[in-house]
Amino acid sequence: MNGVQLRMARAALGLTVREAAERCLVSHDTIVRIEKGETVKQTTLATIRGALEDAGVEFIPENGGGAGVRLRRIP
């Protein structure tokens, strides 16, 4: 997960930076740092990614068209 994907995930879920931080159990500053492209611990990224995946976000890896996100389909 990179900063652009984090912004995309927040947009897909309709979350502000503060709401995303609360949902992911990290600080507001951590979300801002990641979105600016700064380095954070891998465990922090994993925590954020897990929380966003639990909320319905799927992270799409780089596949020639660029990394991205989408919302999981609900059957």
Backbone as XML, in Angstrom:
<?xml version="1.0"?>
<chain id="A" units="angstrom">
  <residue number="1" name="MET">
    <atom name="N" x="0.846" y="-1.169" z="0.000"/>
    <atom name="CA" x="0.000" y="0.000" z="0.000"/>
    <atom name="C" x="0.893" y="1.234" z="0.000"/>
  </residue>
  <residue number="2" name="ASN">
    <atom name="N" x="0.568" y="2.176" z="-0.878"/>
    <atom name="CA" x="1.321" y="3.430" z="-0.904"/>
    <atom name="C" x="0.388" y="4.593" z="-0.564"/>
  </residue>
  <residue number="3" name="GLY">
    <atom name="N" x="0.937" y="5.786" z="-0.537"/>
    <atom name="CA" x="0.163" y="6.958" z="-0.152"/>
    <atom name="C" x="-1.010" y="7.243" z="-1.068"/>
  </residue>
  <residue number="4" name="VAL">
    <atom name="N" x="-0.825" y="7.044" z="-2.356"/>
    <atom name="CA" x="-1.907" y="7.277" z="-3.313"/>
    <atom name="C" x="-3.035" y="6.279" z="-3.074"/>
  </residue>
  <residue number="5" name="GLN">
    <atom name="N" x="-2.665" y="5.023" z="-2.855"/>
    <atom name="CA" x="-3.678" y="4.016" z="-2.580"/>
    <atom name="C" x="-4.441" y="4.324" z="-1.288"/>
  </residue>
  <residue number="6" name="LEU">
    <atom name="N" x="-3.747" y="4.838" z="-0.296"/>
    <atom name="CA" x="-4.407" y="5.204" z="0.953"/>
    <atom name="C" x="-5.419" y="6.314" z="0.712"/>
  </residue>
  <residue number="7" name="ARG">
    <atom name="N" x="-5.041" y="7.334" z="-0.051"/>
    <atom name="CA" x="-5.987" y="8.413" z="-0.378"/>
    <atom name="C" x="-7.183" y="7.874" z="-1.152"/>
  </residue>
  <residue number="8" name="MET">
    <atom name="N" x="-6.915" y="6.966" z="-2.097"/>
    <atom name="CA" x="-7.993" y="6.374" z="-2.886"/>
    <atom name="C" x="-8.931" y="5.552" z="-1.998"/>
  </residue>
  <residue number="9" name="ALA">
    <atom name="N" x="-8.358" y="4.807" z="-1.075"/>
    <atom name="CA" x="-9.172" y="3.998" z="-0.168"/>
    <atom name="C" x="-10.047" y="4.884" z="0.712"/>
  </residue>
  <residue number="10" name="ARG">
    <atom name="N" x="-9.466" y="5.957" z="1.220"/>
    <atom name="CA" x="-10.259" y="6.887" z="2.032"/>
    <atom name="C" x="-11.415" y="7.461" z="1.233"/>
  </residue>
  <residue number="11" name="ALA">
    <atom name="N" x="-11.120" y="7.855" z="-0.025"/>
    <atom name="CA" x="-12.164" y="8.429" z="-0.879"/>
    <atom name="C" x="-13.268" y="7.405" z="-1.149"/>
  </residue>
  <residue number="12" name="ALA">
    <atom name="N" x="-12.878" y="6.169" z="-1.425"/>
    <atom name="CA" x="-13.866" y="5.129" z="-1.717"/>
    <atom name="C" x="-14.790" y="4.887" z="-0.525"/>
  </residue>
  <residue number="13" name="LEU">
    <atom name="N" x="-14.240" y="5.002" z="0.666"/>
    <atom name="CA" x="-15.028" y="4.792" z="1.880"/>
    <atom name="C" x="-15.666" y="6.073" z="2.404"/>
  </residue>
  <residue number="14" name="GLY">
    <atom name="N" x="-15.318" y="7.210" z="1.807"/>
    <atom name="CA" x="-15.863" y="8.493" z="2.247"/>
    <atom name="C" x="-15.340" y="8.936" z="3.599"/>
  </residue>
  <residue number="15" name="LEU">
    <atom name="N" x="-14.074" y="8.630" z="3.877"/>
    <atom name="CA" x="-13.476" y="8.949" z="5.171"/>
    <atom name="C" x="-12.576" y="10.174" z="5.090"/>
  </residue>
  <residue number="16" name="THR">
    <atom name="N" x="-12.628" y="11.012" z="6.096"/>
    <atom name="CA" x="-11.656" y="12.084" z="6.236"/>
    <atom name="C" x="-10.366" y="11.472" z="6.787"/>
  </residue>
  <residue number="17" name="VAL">
    <atom name="N" x="-9.314" y="12.260" z="6.820"/>
    <atom name="CA" x="-8.059" y="11.780" z="7.403"/>
    <atom name="C" x="-8.289" y="11.391" z="8.858"/>
  </residue>
  <residue number="18" name="ARG">
    <atom name="N" x="-8.989" y="12.218" z="9.579"/>
    <atom name="CA" x="-9.226" y="11.943" z="10.998"/>
    <atom name="C" x="-10.063" y="10.680" z="11.188"/>
  </residue>
  <residue number="19" name="GLU">
    <atom name="N" x="-11.100" y="10.493" z="10.373"/>
    <atom name="CA" x="-11.932" y="9.291" z="10.472"/>
    <atom name="C" x="-11.133" y="8.036" z="10.131"/>
  </residue>
  <residue number="20" name="ALA">
    <atom name="N" x="-10.279" y="8.129" z="9.111"/>
    <atom name="CA" x="-9.445" y="6.985" z="8.743"/>
    <atom name="C" x="-8.487" y="6.645" z="9.874"/>
  </residue>
  <residue number="21" name="ALA">
    <atom name="N" x="-7.911" y="7.651" z="10.483"/>
    <atom name="CA" x="-6.989" y="7.421" z="11.597"/>
    <atom name="C" x="-7.703" y="6.711" z="12.750"/>
  </residue>
  <residue number="22" name="GLU">
    <atom name="N" x="-8.910" y="7.152" z="13.069"/>
    <atom name="CA" x="-9.669" y="6.516" z="14.144"/>
    <atom name="C" x="-9.999" y="5.071" z="13.801"/>
  </residue>
  <residue number="23" name="ARG">
    <atom name="N" x="-10.433" y="4.830" z="12.567"/>
    <atom name="CA" x="-10.794" y="3.477" z="12.136"/>
    <atom name="C" x="-9.573" y="2.551" z="12.159"/>
  </residue>
  <residue number="24" name="CYS">
    <atom name="N" x="-8.411" y="3.095" z="11.797"/>
    <atom name="CA" x="-7.187" y="2.289" z="11.696"/>
    <atom name="C" x="-6.372" y="2.259" z="12.988"/>
  </residue>
  <residue number="25" name="LEU">
    <atom name="N" x="-6.839" y="2.988" z="13.999"/>
    <atom name="CA" x="-6.166" y="3.036" z="15.303"/>
    <atom name="C" x="-4.735" y="3.567" z="15.209"/>
  </residue>
  <residue number="26" name="VAL">
    <atom name="N" x="-4.569" y="4.608" z="14.400"/>
    <atom name="CA" x="-3.285" y="5.297" z="14.288"/>
    <atom name="C" x="-3.553" y="6.797" z="14.426"/>
  </residue>
  <residue number="27" name="SER">
    <atom name="N" x="-2.491" y="7.575" z="14.479"/>
    <atom name="CA" x="-2.676" y="9.023" z="14.612"/>
    <atom name="C" x="-2.993" y="9.663" z="13.261"/>
  </residue>
  <residue number="28" name="HIS">
    <atom name="N" x="-3.602" y="10.827" z="13.339"/>
    <atom name="CA" x="-3.885" y="11.646" z="12.163"/>
    <atom name="C" x="-2.593" y="11.913" z="11.400"/>
  </residue>
  <residue number="29" name="ASP">
    <atom name="N" x="-1.533" y="12.233" z="12.151"/>
    <atom name="CA" x="-0.240" y="12.534" z="11.530"/>
    <atom name="C" x="0.324" y="11.342" z="10.755"/>
  </residue>
  <residue number="30" name="THR">
    <atom name="N" x="0.063" y="10.138" z="11.221"/>
    <atom name="CA" x="0.546" y="8.946" z="10.514"/>
    <atom name="C" x="-0.107" y="8.840" z="9.141"/>
  </residue>
  <residue number="31" name="ILE">
    <atom name="N" x="-1.408" y="9.046" z="9.074"/>
    <atom name="CA" x="-2.120" y="9.004" z="7.782"/>
    <atom name="C" x="-1.555" y="10.078" z="6.861"/>
  </residue>
  <residue number="32" name="VAL">
    <atom name="N" x="-1.375" y="11.278" z="7.371"/>
    <atom name="CA" x="-0.840" y="12.383" z="6.567"/>
    <atom name="C" x="0.561" y="12.045" z="6.053"/>
  </residue>
  <residue number="33" name="ARG">
    <atom name="N" x="1.405" y="11.506" z="6.922"/>
    <atom name="CA" x="2.782" y="11.156" z="6.516"/>
    <atom name="C" x="2.789" y="10.126" z="5.393"/>
  </residue>
  <residue number="34" name="ILE">
    <atom name="N" x="1.959" y="9.108" z="5.518"/>
    <atom name="CA" x="1.901" y="8.083" z="4.469"/>
    <atom name="C" x="1.422" y="8.686" z="3.155"/>
  </residue>
  <residue number="35" name="GLU">
    <atom name="N" x="0.388" y="9.491" z="3.218"/>
    <atom name="CA" x="-0.151" y="10.104" z="2.003"/>
    <atom name="C" x="0.843" y="11.068" z="1.350"/>
  </residue>
  <residue number="36" name="LYS">
    <atom name="N" x="1.753" y="11.625" z="2.132"/>
    <atom name="CA" x="2.797" y="12.498" z="1.585"/>
    <atom name="C" x="3.974" y="11.709" z="1.036"/>
  </residue>
  <residue number="37" name="GLY">
    <atom name="N" x="3.940" y="10.369" z="1.212"/>
    <atom name="CA" x="5.008" y="9.532" z="0.690"/>
    <atom name="C" x="6.142" y="9.292" z="1.658"/>
  </residue>
  <residue number="38" name="GLU">
    <atom name="N" x="5.966" y="9.676" z="2.901"/>
    <atom name="CA" x="7.013" y="9.451" z="3.898"/>
    <atom name="C" x="7.013" y="7.992" z="4.351"/>
  </residue>
  <residue number="39" name="THR">
    <atom name="N" x="8.123" y="7.567" z="4.895"/>
    <atom name="CA" x="8.289" y="6.183" z="5.330"/>
    <atom name="C" x="7.740" y="5.995" z="6.739"/>
  </residue>
  <residue number="40" name="VAL">
    <atom name="N" x="7.010" y="4.894" z="6.922"/>
    <atom name="CA" x="6.547" y="4.490" z="8.253"/>
    <atom name="C" x="6.851" y="3.003" z="8.408"/>
  </residue>
  <residue number="41" name="LYS">
    <atom name="N" x="6.727" y="2.503" z="9.612"/>
    <atom name="CA" x="7.005" y="1.086" z="9.883"/>
    <atom name="C" x="6.064" y="0.193" z="9.081"/>
  </residue>
  <residue number="42" name="GLN">
    <atom name="N" x="6.599" y="-0.943" z="8.655"/>
    <atom name="CA" x="5.787" y="-1.910" z="7.905"/>
    <atom name="C" x="4.623" y="-2.421" z="8.748"/>
  </residue>
  <residue number="43" name="THR">
    <atom name="N" x="4.819" y="-2.542" z="10.052"/>
    <atom name="CA" x="3.730" y="-3.003" z="10.909"/>
    <atom name="C" x="2.590" y="-1.990" z="10.940"/>
  </residue>
  <residue number="44" name="THR">
    <atom name="N" x="2.936" y="-0.709" z="10.868"/>
    <atom name="CA" x="1.917" y="0.339" z="10.833"/>
    <atom name="C" x="1.137" y="0.258" z="9.530"/>
  </residue>
  <residue number="45" name="LEU">
    <atom name="N" x="1.847" y="0.087" z="8.412"/>
    <atom name="CA" x="1.172" y="-0.061" z="7.115"/>
    <atom name="C" x="0.250" y="-1.270" z="7.118"/>
  </residue>
  <residue number="46" name="ALA">
    <atom name="N" x="0.707" y="-2.368" z="7.703"/>
    <atom name="CA" x="-0.101" y="-3.584" z="7.753"/>
    <atom name="C" x="-1.359" y="-3.371" z="8.588"/>
  </residue>
  <residue number="47" name="THR">
    <atom name="N" x="-1.246" y="-2.640" z="9.682"/>
    <atom name="CA" x="-2.395" y="-2.348" z="10.533"/>
    <atom name="C" x="-3.429" y="-1.526" z="9.770"/>
  </residue>
  <residue number="48" name="ILE">
    <atom name="N" x="-2.959" y="-0.493" z="9.083"/>
    <atom name="CA" x="-3.858" y="0.380" z="8.317"/>
    <atom name="C" x="-4.504" y="-0.402" z="7.187"/>
  </residue>
  <residue number="49" name="ARG">
    <atom name="N" x="-3.699" y="-1.133" z="6.453"/>
    <atom name="CA" x="-4.235" y="-1.914" z="5.331"/>
    <atom name="C" x="-5.293" y="-2.904" z="5.819"/>
  </residue>
  <residue number="50" name="GLY">
    <atom name="N" x="-5.012" y="-3.598" z="6.911"/>
    <atom name="CA" x="-5.974" y="-4.559" z="7.450"/>
    <atom name="C" x="-7.296" y="-3.922" z="7.823"/>
  </residue>
  <residue number="51" name="ALA">
    <atom name="N" x="-7.236" y="-2.759" z="8.449"/>
    <atom name="CA" x="-8.463" y="-2.066" z="8.838"/>
    <atom name="C" x="-9.264" y="-1.633" z="7.615"/>
  </residue>
  <residue number="52" name="LEU">
    <atom name="N" x="-8.571" y="-1.166" z="6.594"/>
    <atom name="CA" x="-9.272" y="-0.724" z="5.378"/>
    <atom name="C" x="-9.829" y="-1.917" z="4.608"/>
  </residue>
  <residue number="53" name="GLU">
    <atom name="N" x="-9.115" y="-3.021" z="4.598"/>
    <atom name="CA" x="-9.633" y="-4.234" z="3.960"/>
    <atom name="C" x="-10.861" y="-4.739" z="4.706"/>
  </residue>
  <residue number="54" name="ASP">
    <atom name="N" x="-10.842" y="-4.670" z="6.026"/>
    <atom name="CA" x="-12.009" y="-5.066" z="6.822"/>
    <atom name="C" x="-13.220" y="-4.187" z="6.509"/>
  </residue>
  <residue number="55" name="ALA">
    <atom name="N" x="-12.955" y="-2.943" z="6.099"/>
    <atom name="CA" x="-14.033" y="-2.007" z="5.750"/>
    <atom name="C" x="-14.525" y="-2.209" z="4.318"/>
  </residue>
  <residue number="56" name="GLY">
    <atom name="N" x="-13.865" y="-3.110" z="3.560"/>
    <atom name="CA" x="-14.348" y="-3.410" z="2.217"/>
    <atom name="C" x="-13.465" y="-2.988" z="1.069"/>
  </residue>
  <residue number="57" name="VAL">
    <atom name="N" x="-12.268" y="-2.480" z="1.357"/>
    <atom name="CA" x="-11.352" y="-2.043" z="0.301"/>
    <atom name="C" x="-10.486" y="-3.215" z="-0.156"/>
  </residue>
  <residue number="58" name="GLU">
    <atom name="N" x="-10.301" y="-3.337" z="-1.465"/>
    <atom name="CA" x="-9.348" y="-4.286" z="-2.026"/>
    <atom name="C" x="-8.214" y="-3.488" z="-2.643"/>
  </residue>
  <residue number="59" name="PHE">
    <atom name="N" x="-6.991" y="-3.841" z="-2.311"/>
    <atom name="CA" x="-5.824" y="-3.171" z="-2.871"/>
    <atom name="C" x="-5.379" y="-3.925" z="-4.109"/>
  </residue>
  <residue number="60" name="ILE">
    <atom name="N" x="-5.197" y="-3.200" z="-5.206"/>
    <atom name="CA" x="-4.805" y="-3.781" z="-6.478"/>
    <atom name="C" x="-3.328" y="-3.487" z="-6.692"/>
  </residue>
  <residue number="61" name="PRO">
    <atom name="N" x="-2.520" y="-4.533" z="-6.893"/>
    <atom name="CA" x="-1.078" y="-4.309" z="-7.081"/>
    <atom name="C" x="-0.778" y="-3.690" z="-8.441"/>
  </residue>
  <residue number="62" name="GLU">
    <atom name="N" x="0.427" y="-3.192" z="-8.575"/>
    <atom name="CA" x="0.909" y="-2.667" z="-9.863"/>
    <atom name="C" x="0.826" y="-3.790" z="-10.884"/>
  </residue>
  <residue number="63" name="ASN">
    <atom name="N" x="0.110" y="-3.538" z="-11.981"/>
    <atom name="CA" x="-0.046" y="-4.570" z="-13.001"/>
    <atom name="C" x="0.119" y="-3.999" z="-14.406"/>
  </residue>
  <residue number="64" name="GLY">
    <atom name="N" x="0.895" y="-2.946" z="-14.506"/>
    <atom name="CA" x="1.086" y="-2.293" z="-15.791"/>
    <atom name="C" x="0.167" y="-1.107" z="-15.972"/>
  </residue>
  <residue number="65" name="GLY">
    <atom name="N" x="-0.931" y="-1.085" z="-15.242"/>
    <atom name="CA" x="-1.872" y="0.027" z="-15.315"/>
    <atom name="C" x="-1.819" y="0.901" z="-14.083"/>
  </residue>
  <residue number="66" name="GLY">
    <atom name="N" x="-0.968" y="0.551" z="-13.151"/>
    <atom name="CA" x="-0.833" y="1.324" z="-11.924"/>
    <atom name="C" x="-1.539" y="0.659" z="-10.762"/>
  </residue>
  <residue number="67" name="ALA">
    <atom name="N" x="-0.982" y="0.830" z="-9.600"/>
    <atom name="CA" x="-1.588" y="0.295" z="-8.384"/>
    <atom name="C" x="-2.867" y="1.061" z="-8.099"/>
  </residue>
  <residue number="68" name="GLY">
    <atom name="N" x="-3.817" y="0.420" z="-7.436"/>
    <atom name="CA" x="-5.077" y="1.089" z="-7.156"/>
    <atom name="C" x="-5.844" y="0.406" z="-6.038"/>
  </residue>
  <residue number="69" name="VAL">
    <atom name="N" x="-7.112" y="0.769" z="-5.930"/>
    <atom name="CA" x="-8.019" y="0.167" z="-4.955"/>
    <atom name="C" x="-9.395" y="0.035" z="-5.594"/>
  </residue>
  <residue number="70" name="ARG">
    <atom name="N" x="-10.198" y="-0.810" z="-4.995"/>
    <atom name="CA" x="-11.608" y="-0.908" z="-5.373"/>
    <atom name="C" x="-12.358" y="-1.416" z="-4.152"/>
  </residue>
  <residue number="71" name="LEU">
    <atom name="N" x="-13.663" y="-1.214" z="-4.183"/>
    <atom name="CA" x="-14.477" y="-1.740" z="-3.105"/>
    <atom name="C" x="-14.868" y="-3.174" z="-3.442"/>
  </residue>
  <residue number="72" name="ARG">
    <atom name="N" x="-14.849" y="-4.002" z="-2.439"/>
    <atom name="CA" x="-15.204" y="-5.405" z="-2.596"/>
    <atom name="C" x="-16.683" y="-5.516" z="-2.946"/>
  </residue>
  <residue number="73" name="ARG">
    <atom name="N" x="-17.002" y="-6.417" z="-3.854"/>
    <atom name="CA" x="-18.397" y="-6.675" z="-4.192"/>
    <atom name="C" x="-19.071" y="-7.416" z="-3.057"/>
  </residue>
  <residue number="74" name="ILE">
    <atom name="N" x="-20.275" y="-7.033" z="-2.795"/>
    <atom name="CA" x="-21.054" y="-7.719" z="-1.787"/>
    <atom name="C" x="-22.057" y="-8.604" z="-2.515"/>
  </residue>
  <residue number="75" name="PRO">
    <atom name="N" x="-21.966" y="-9.917" z="-2.303"/>
    <atom name="CA" x="-22.857" y="-10.833" z="-3.033"/>
    <atom name="C" x="-24.307" y="-10.687" z="-2.617"/>
  </residue>
</chain>
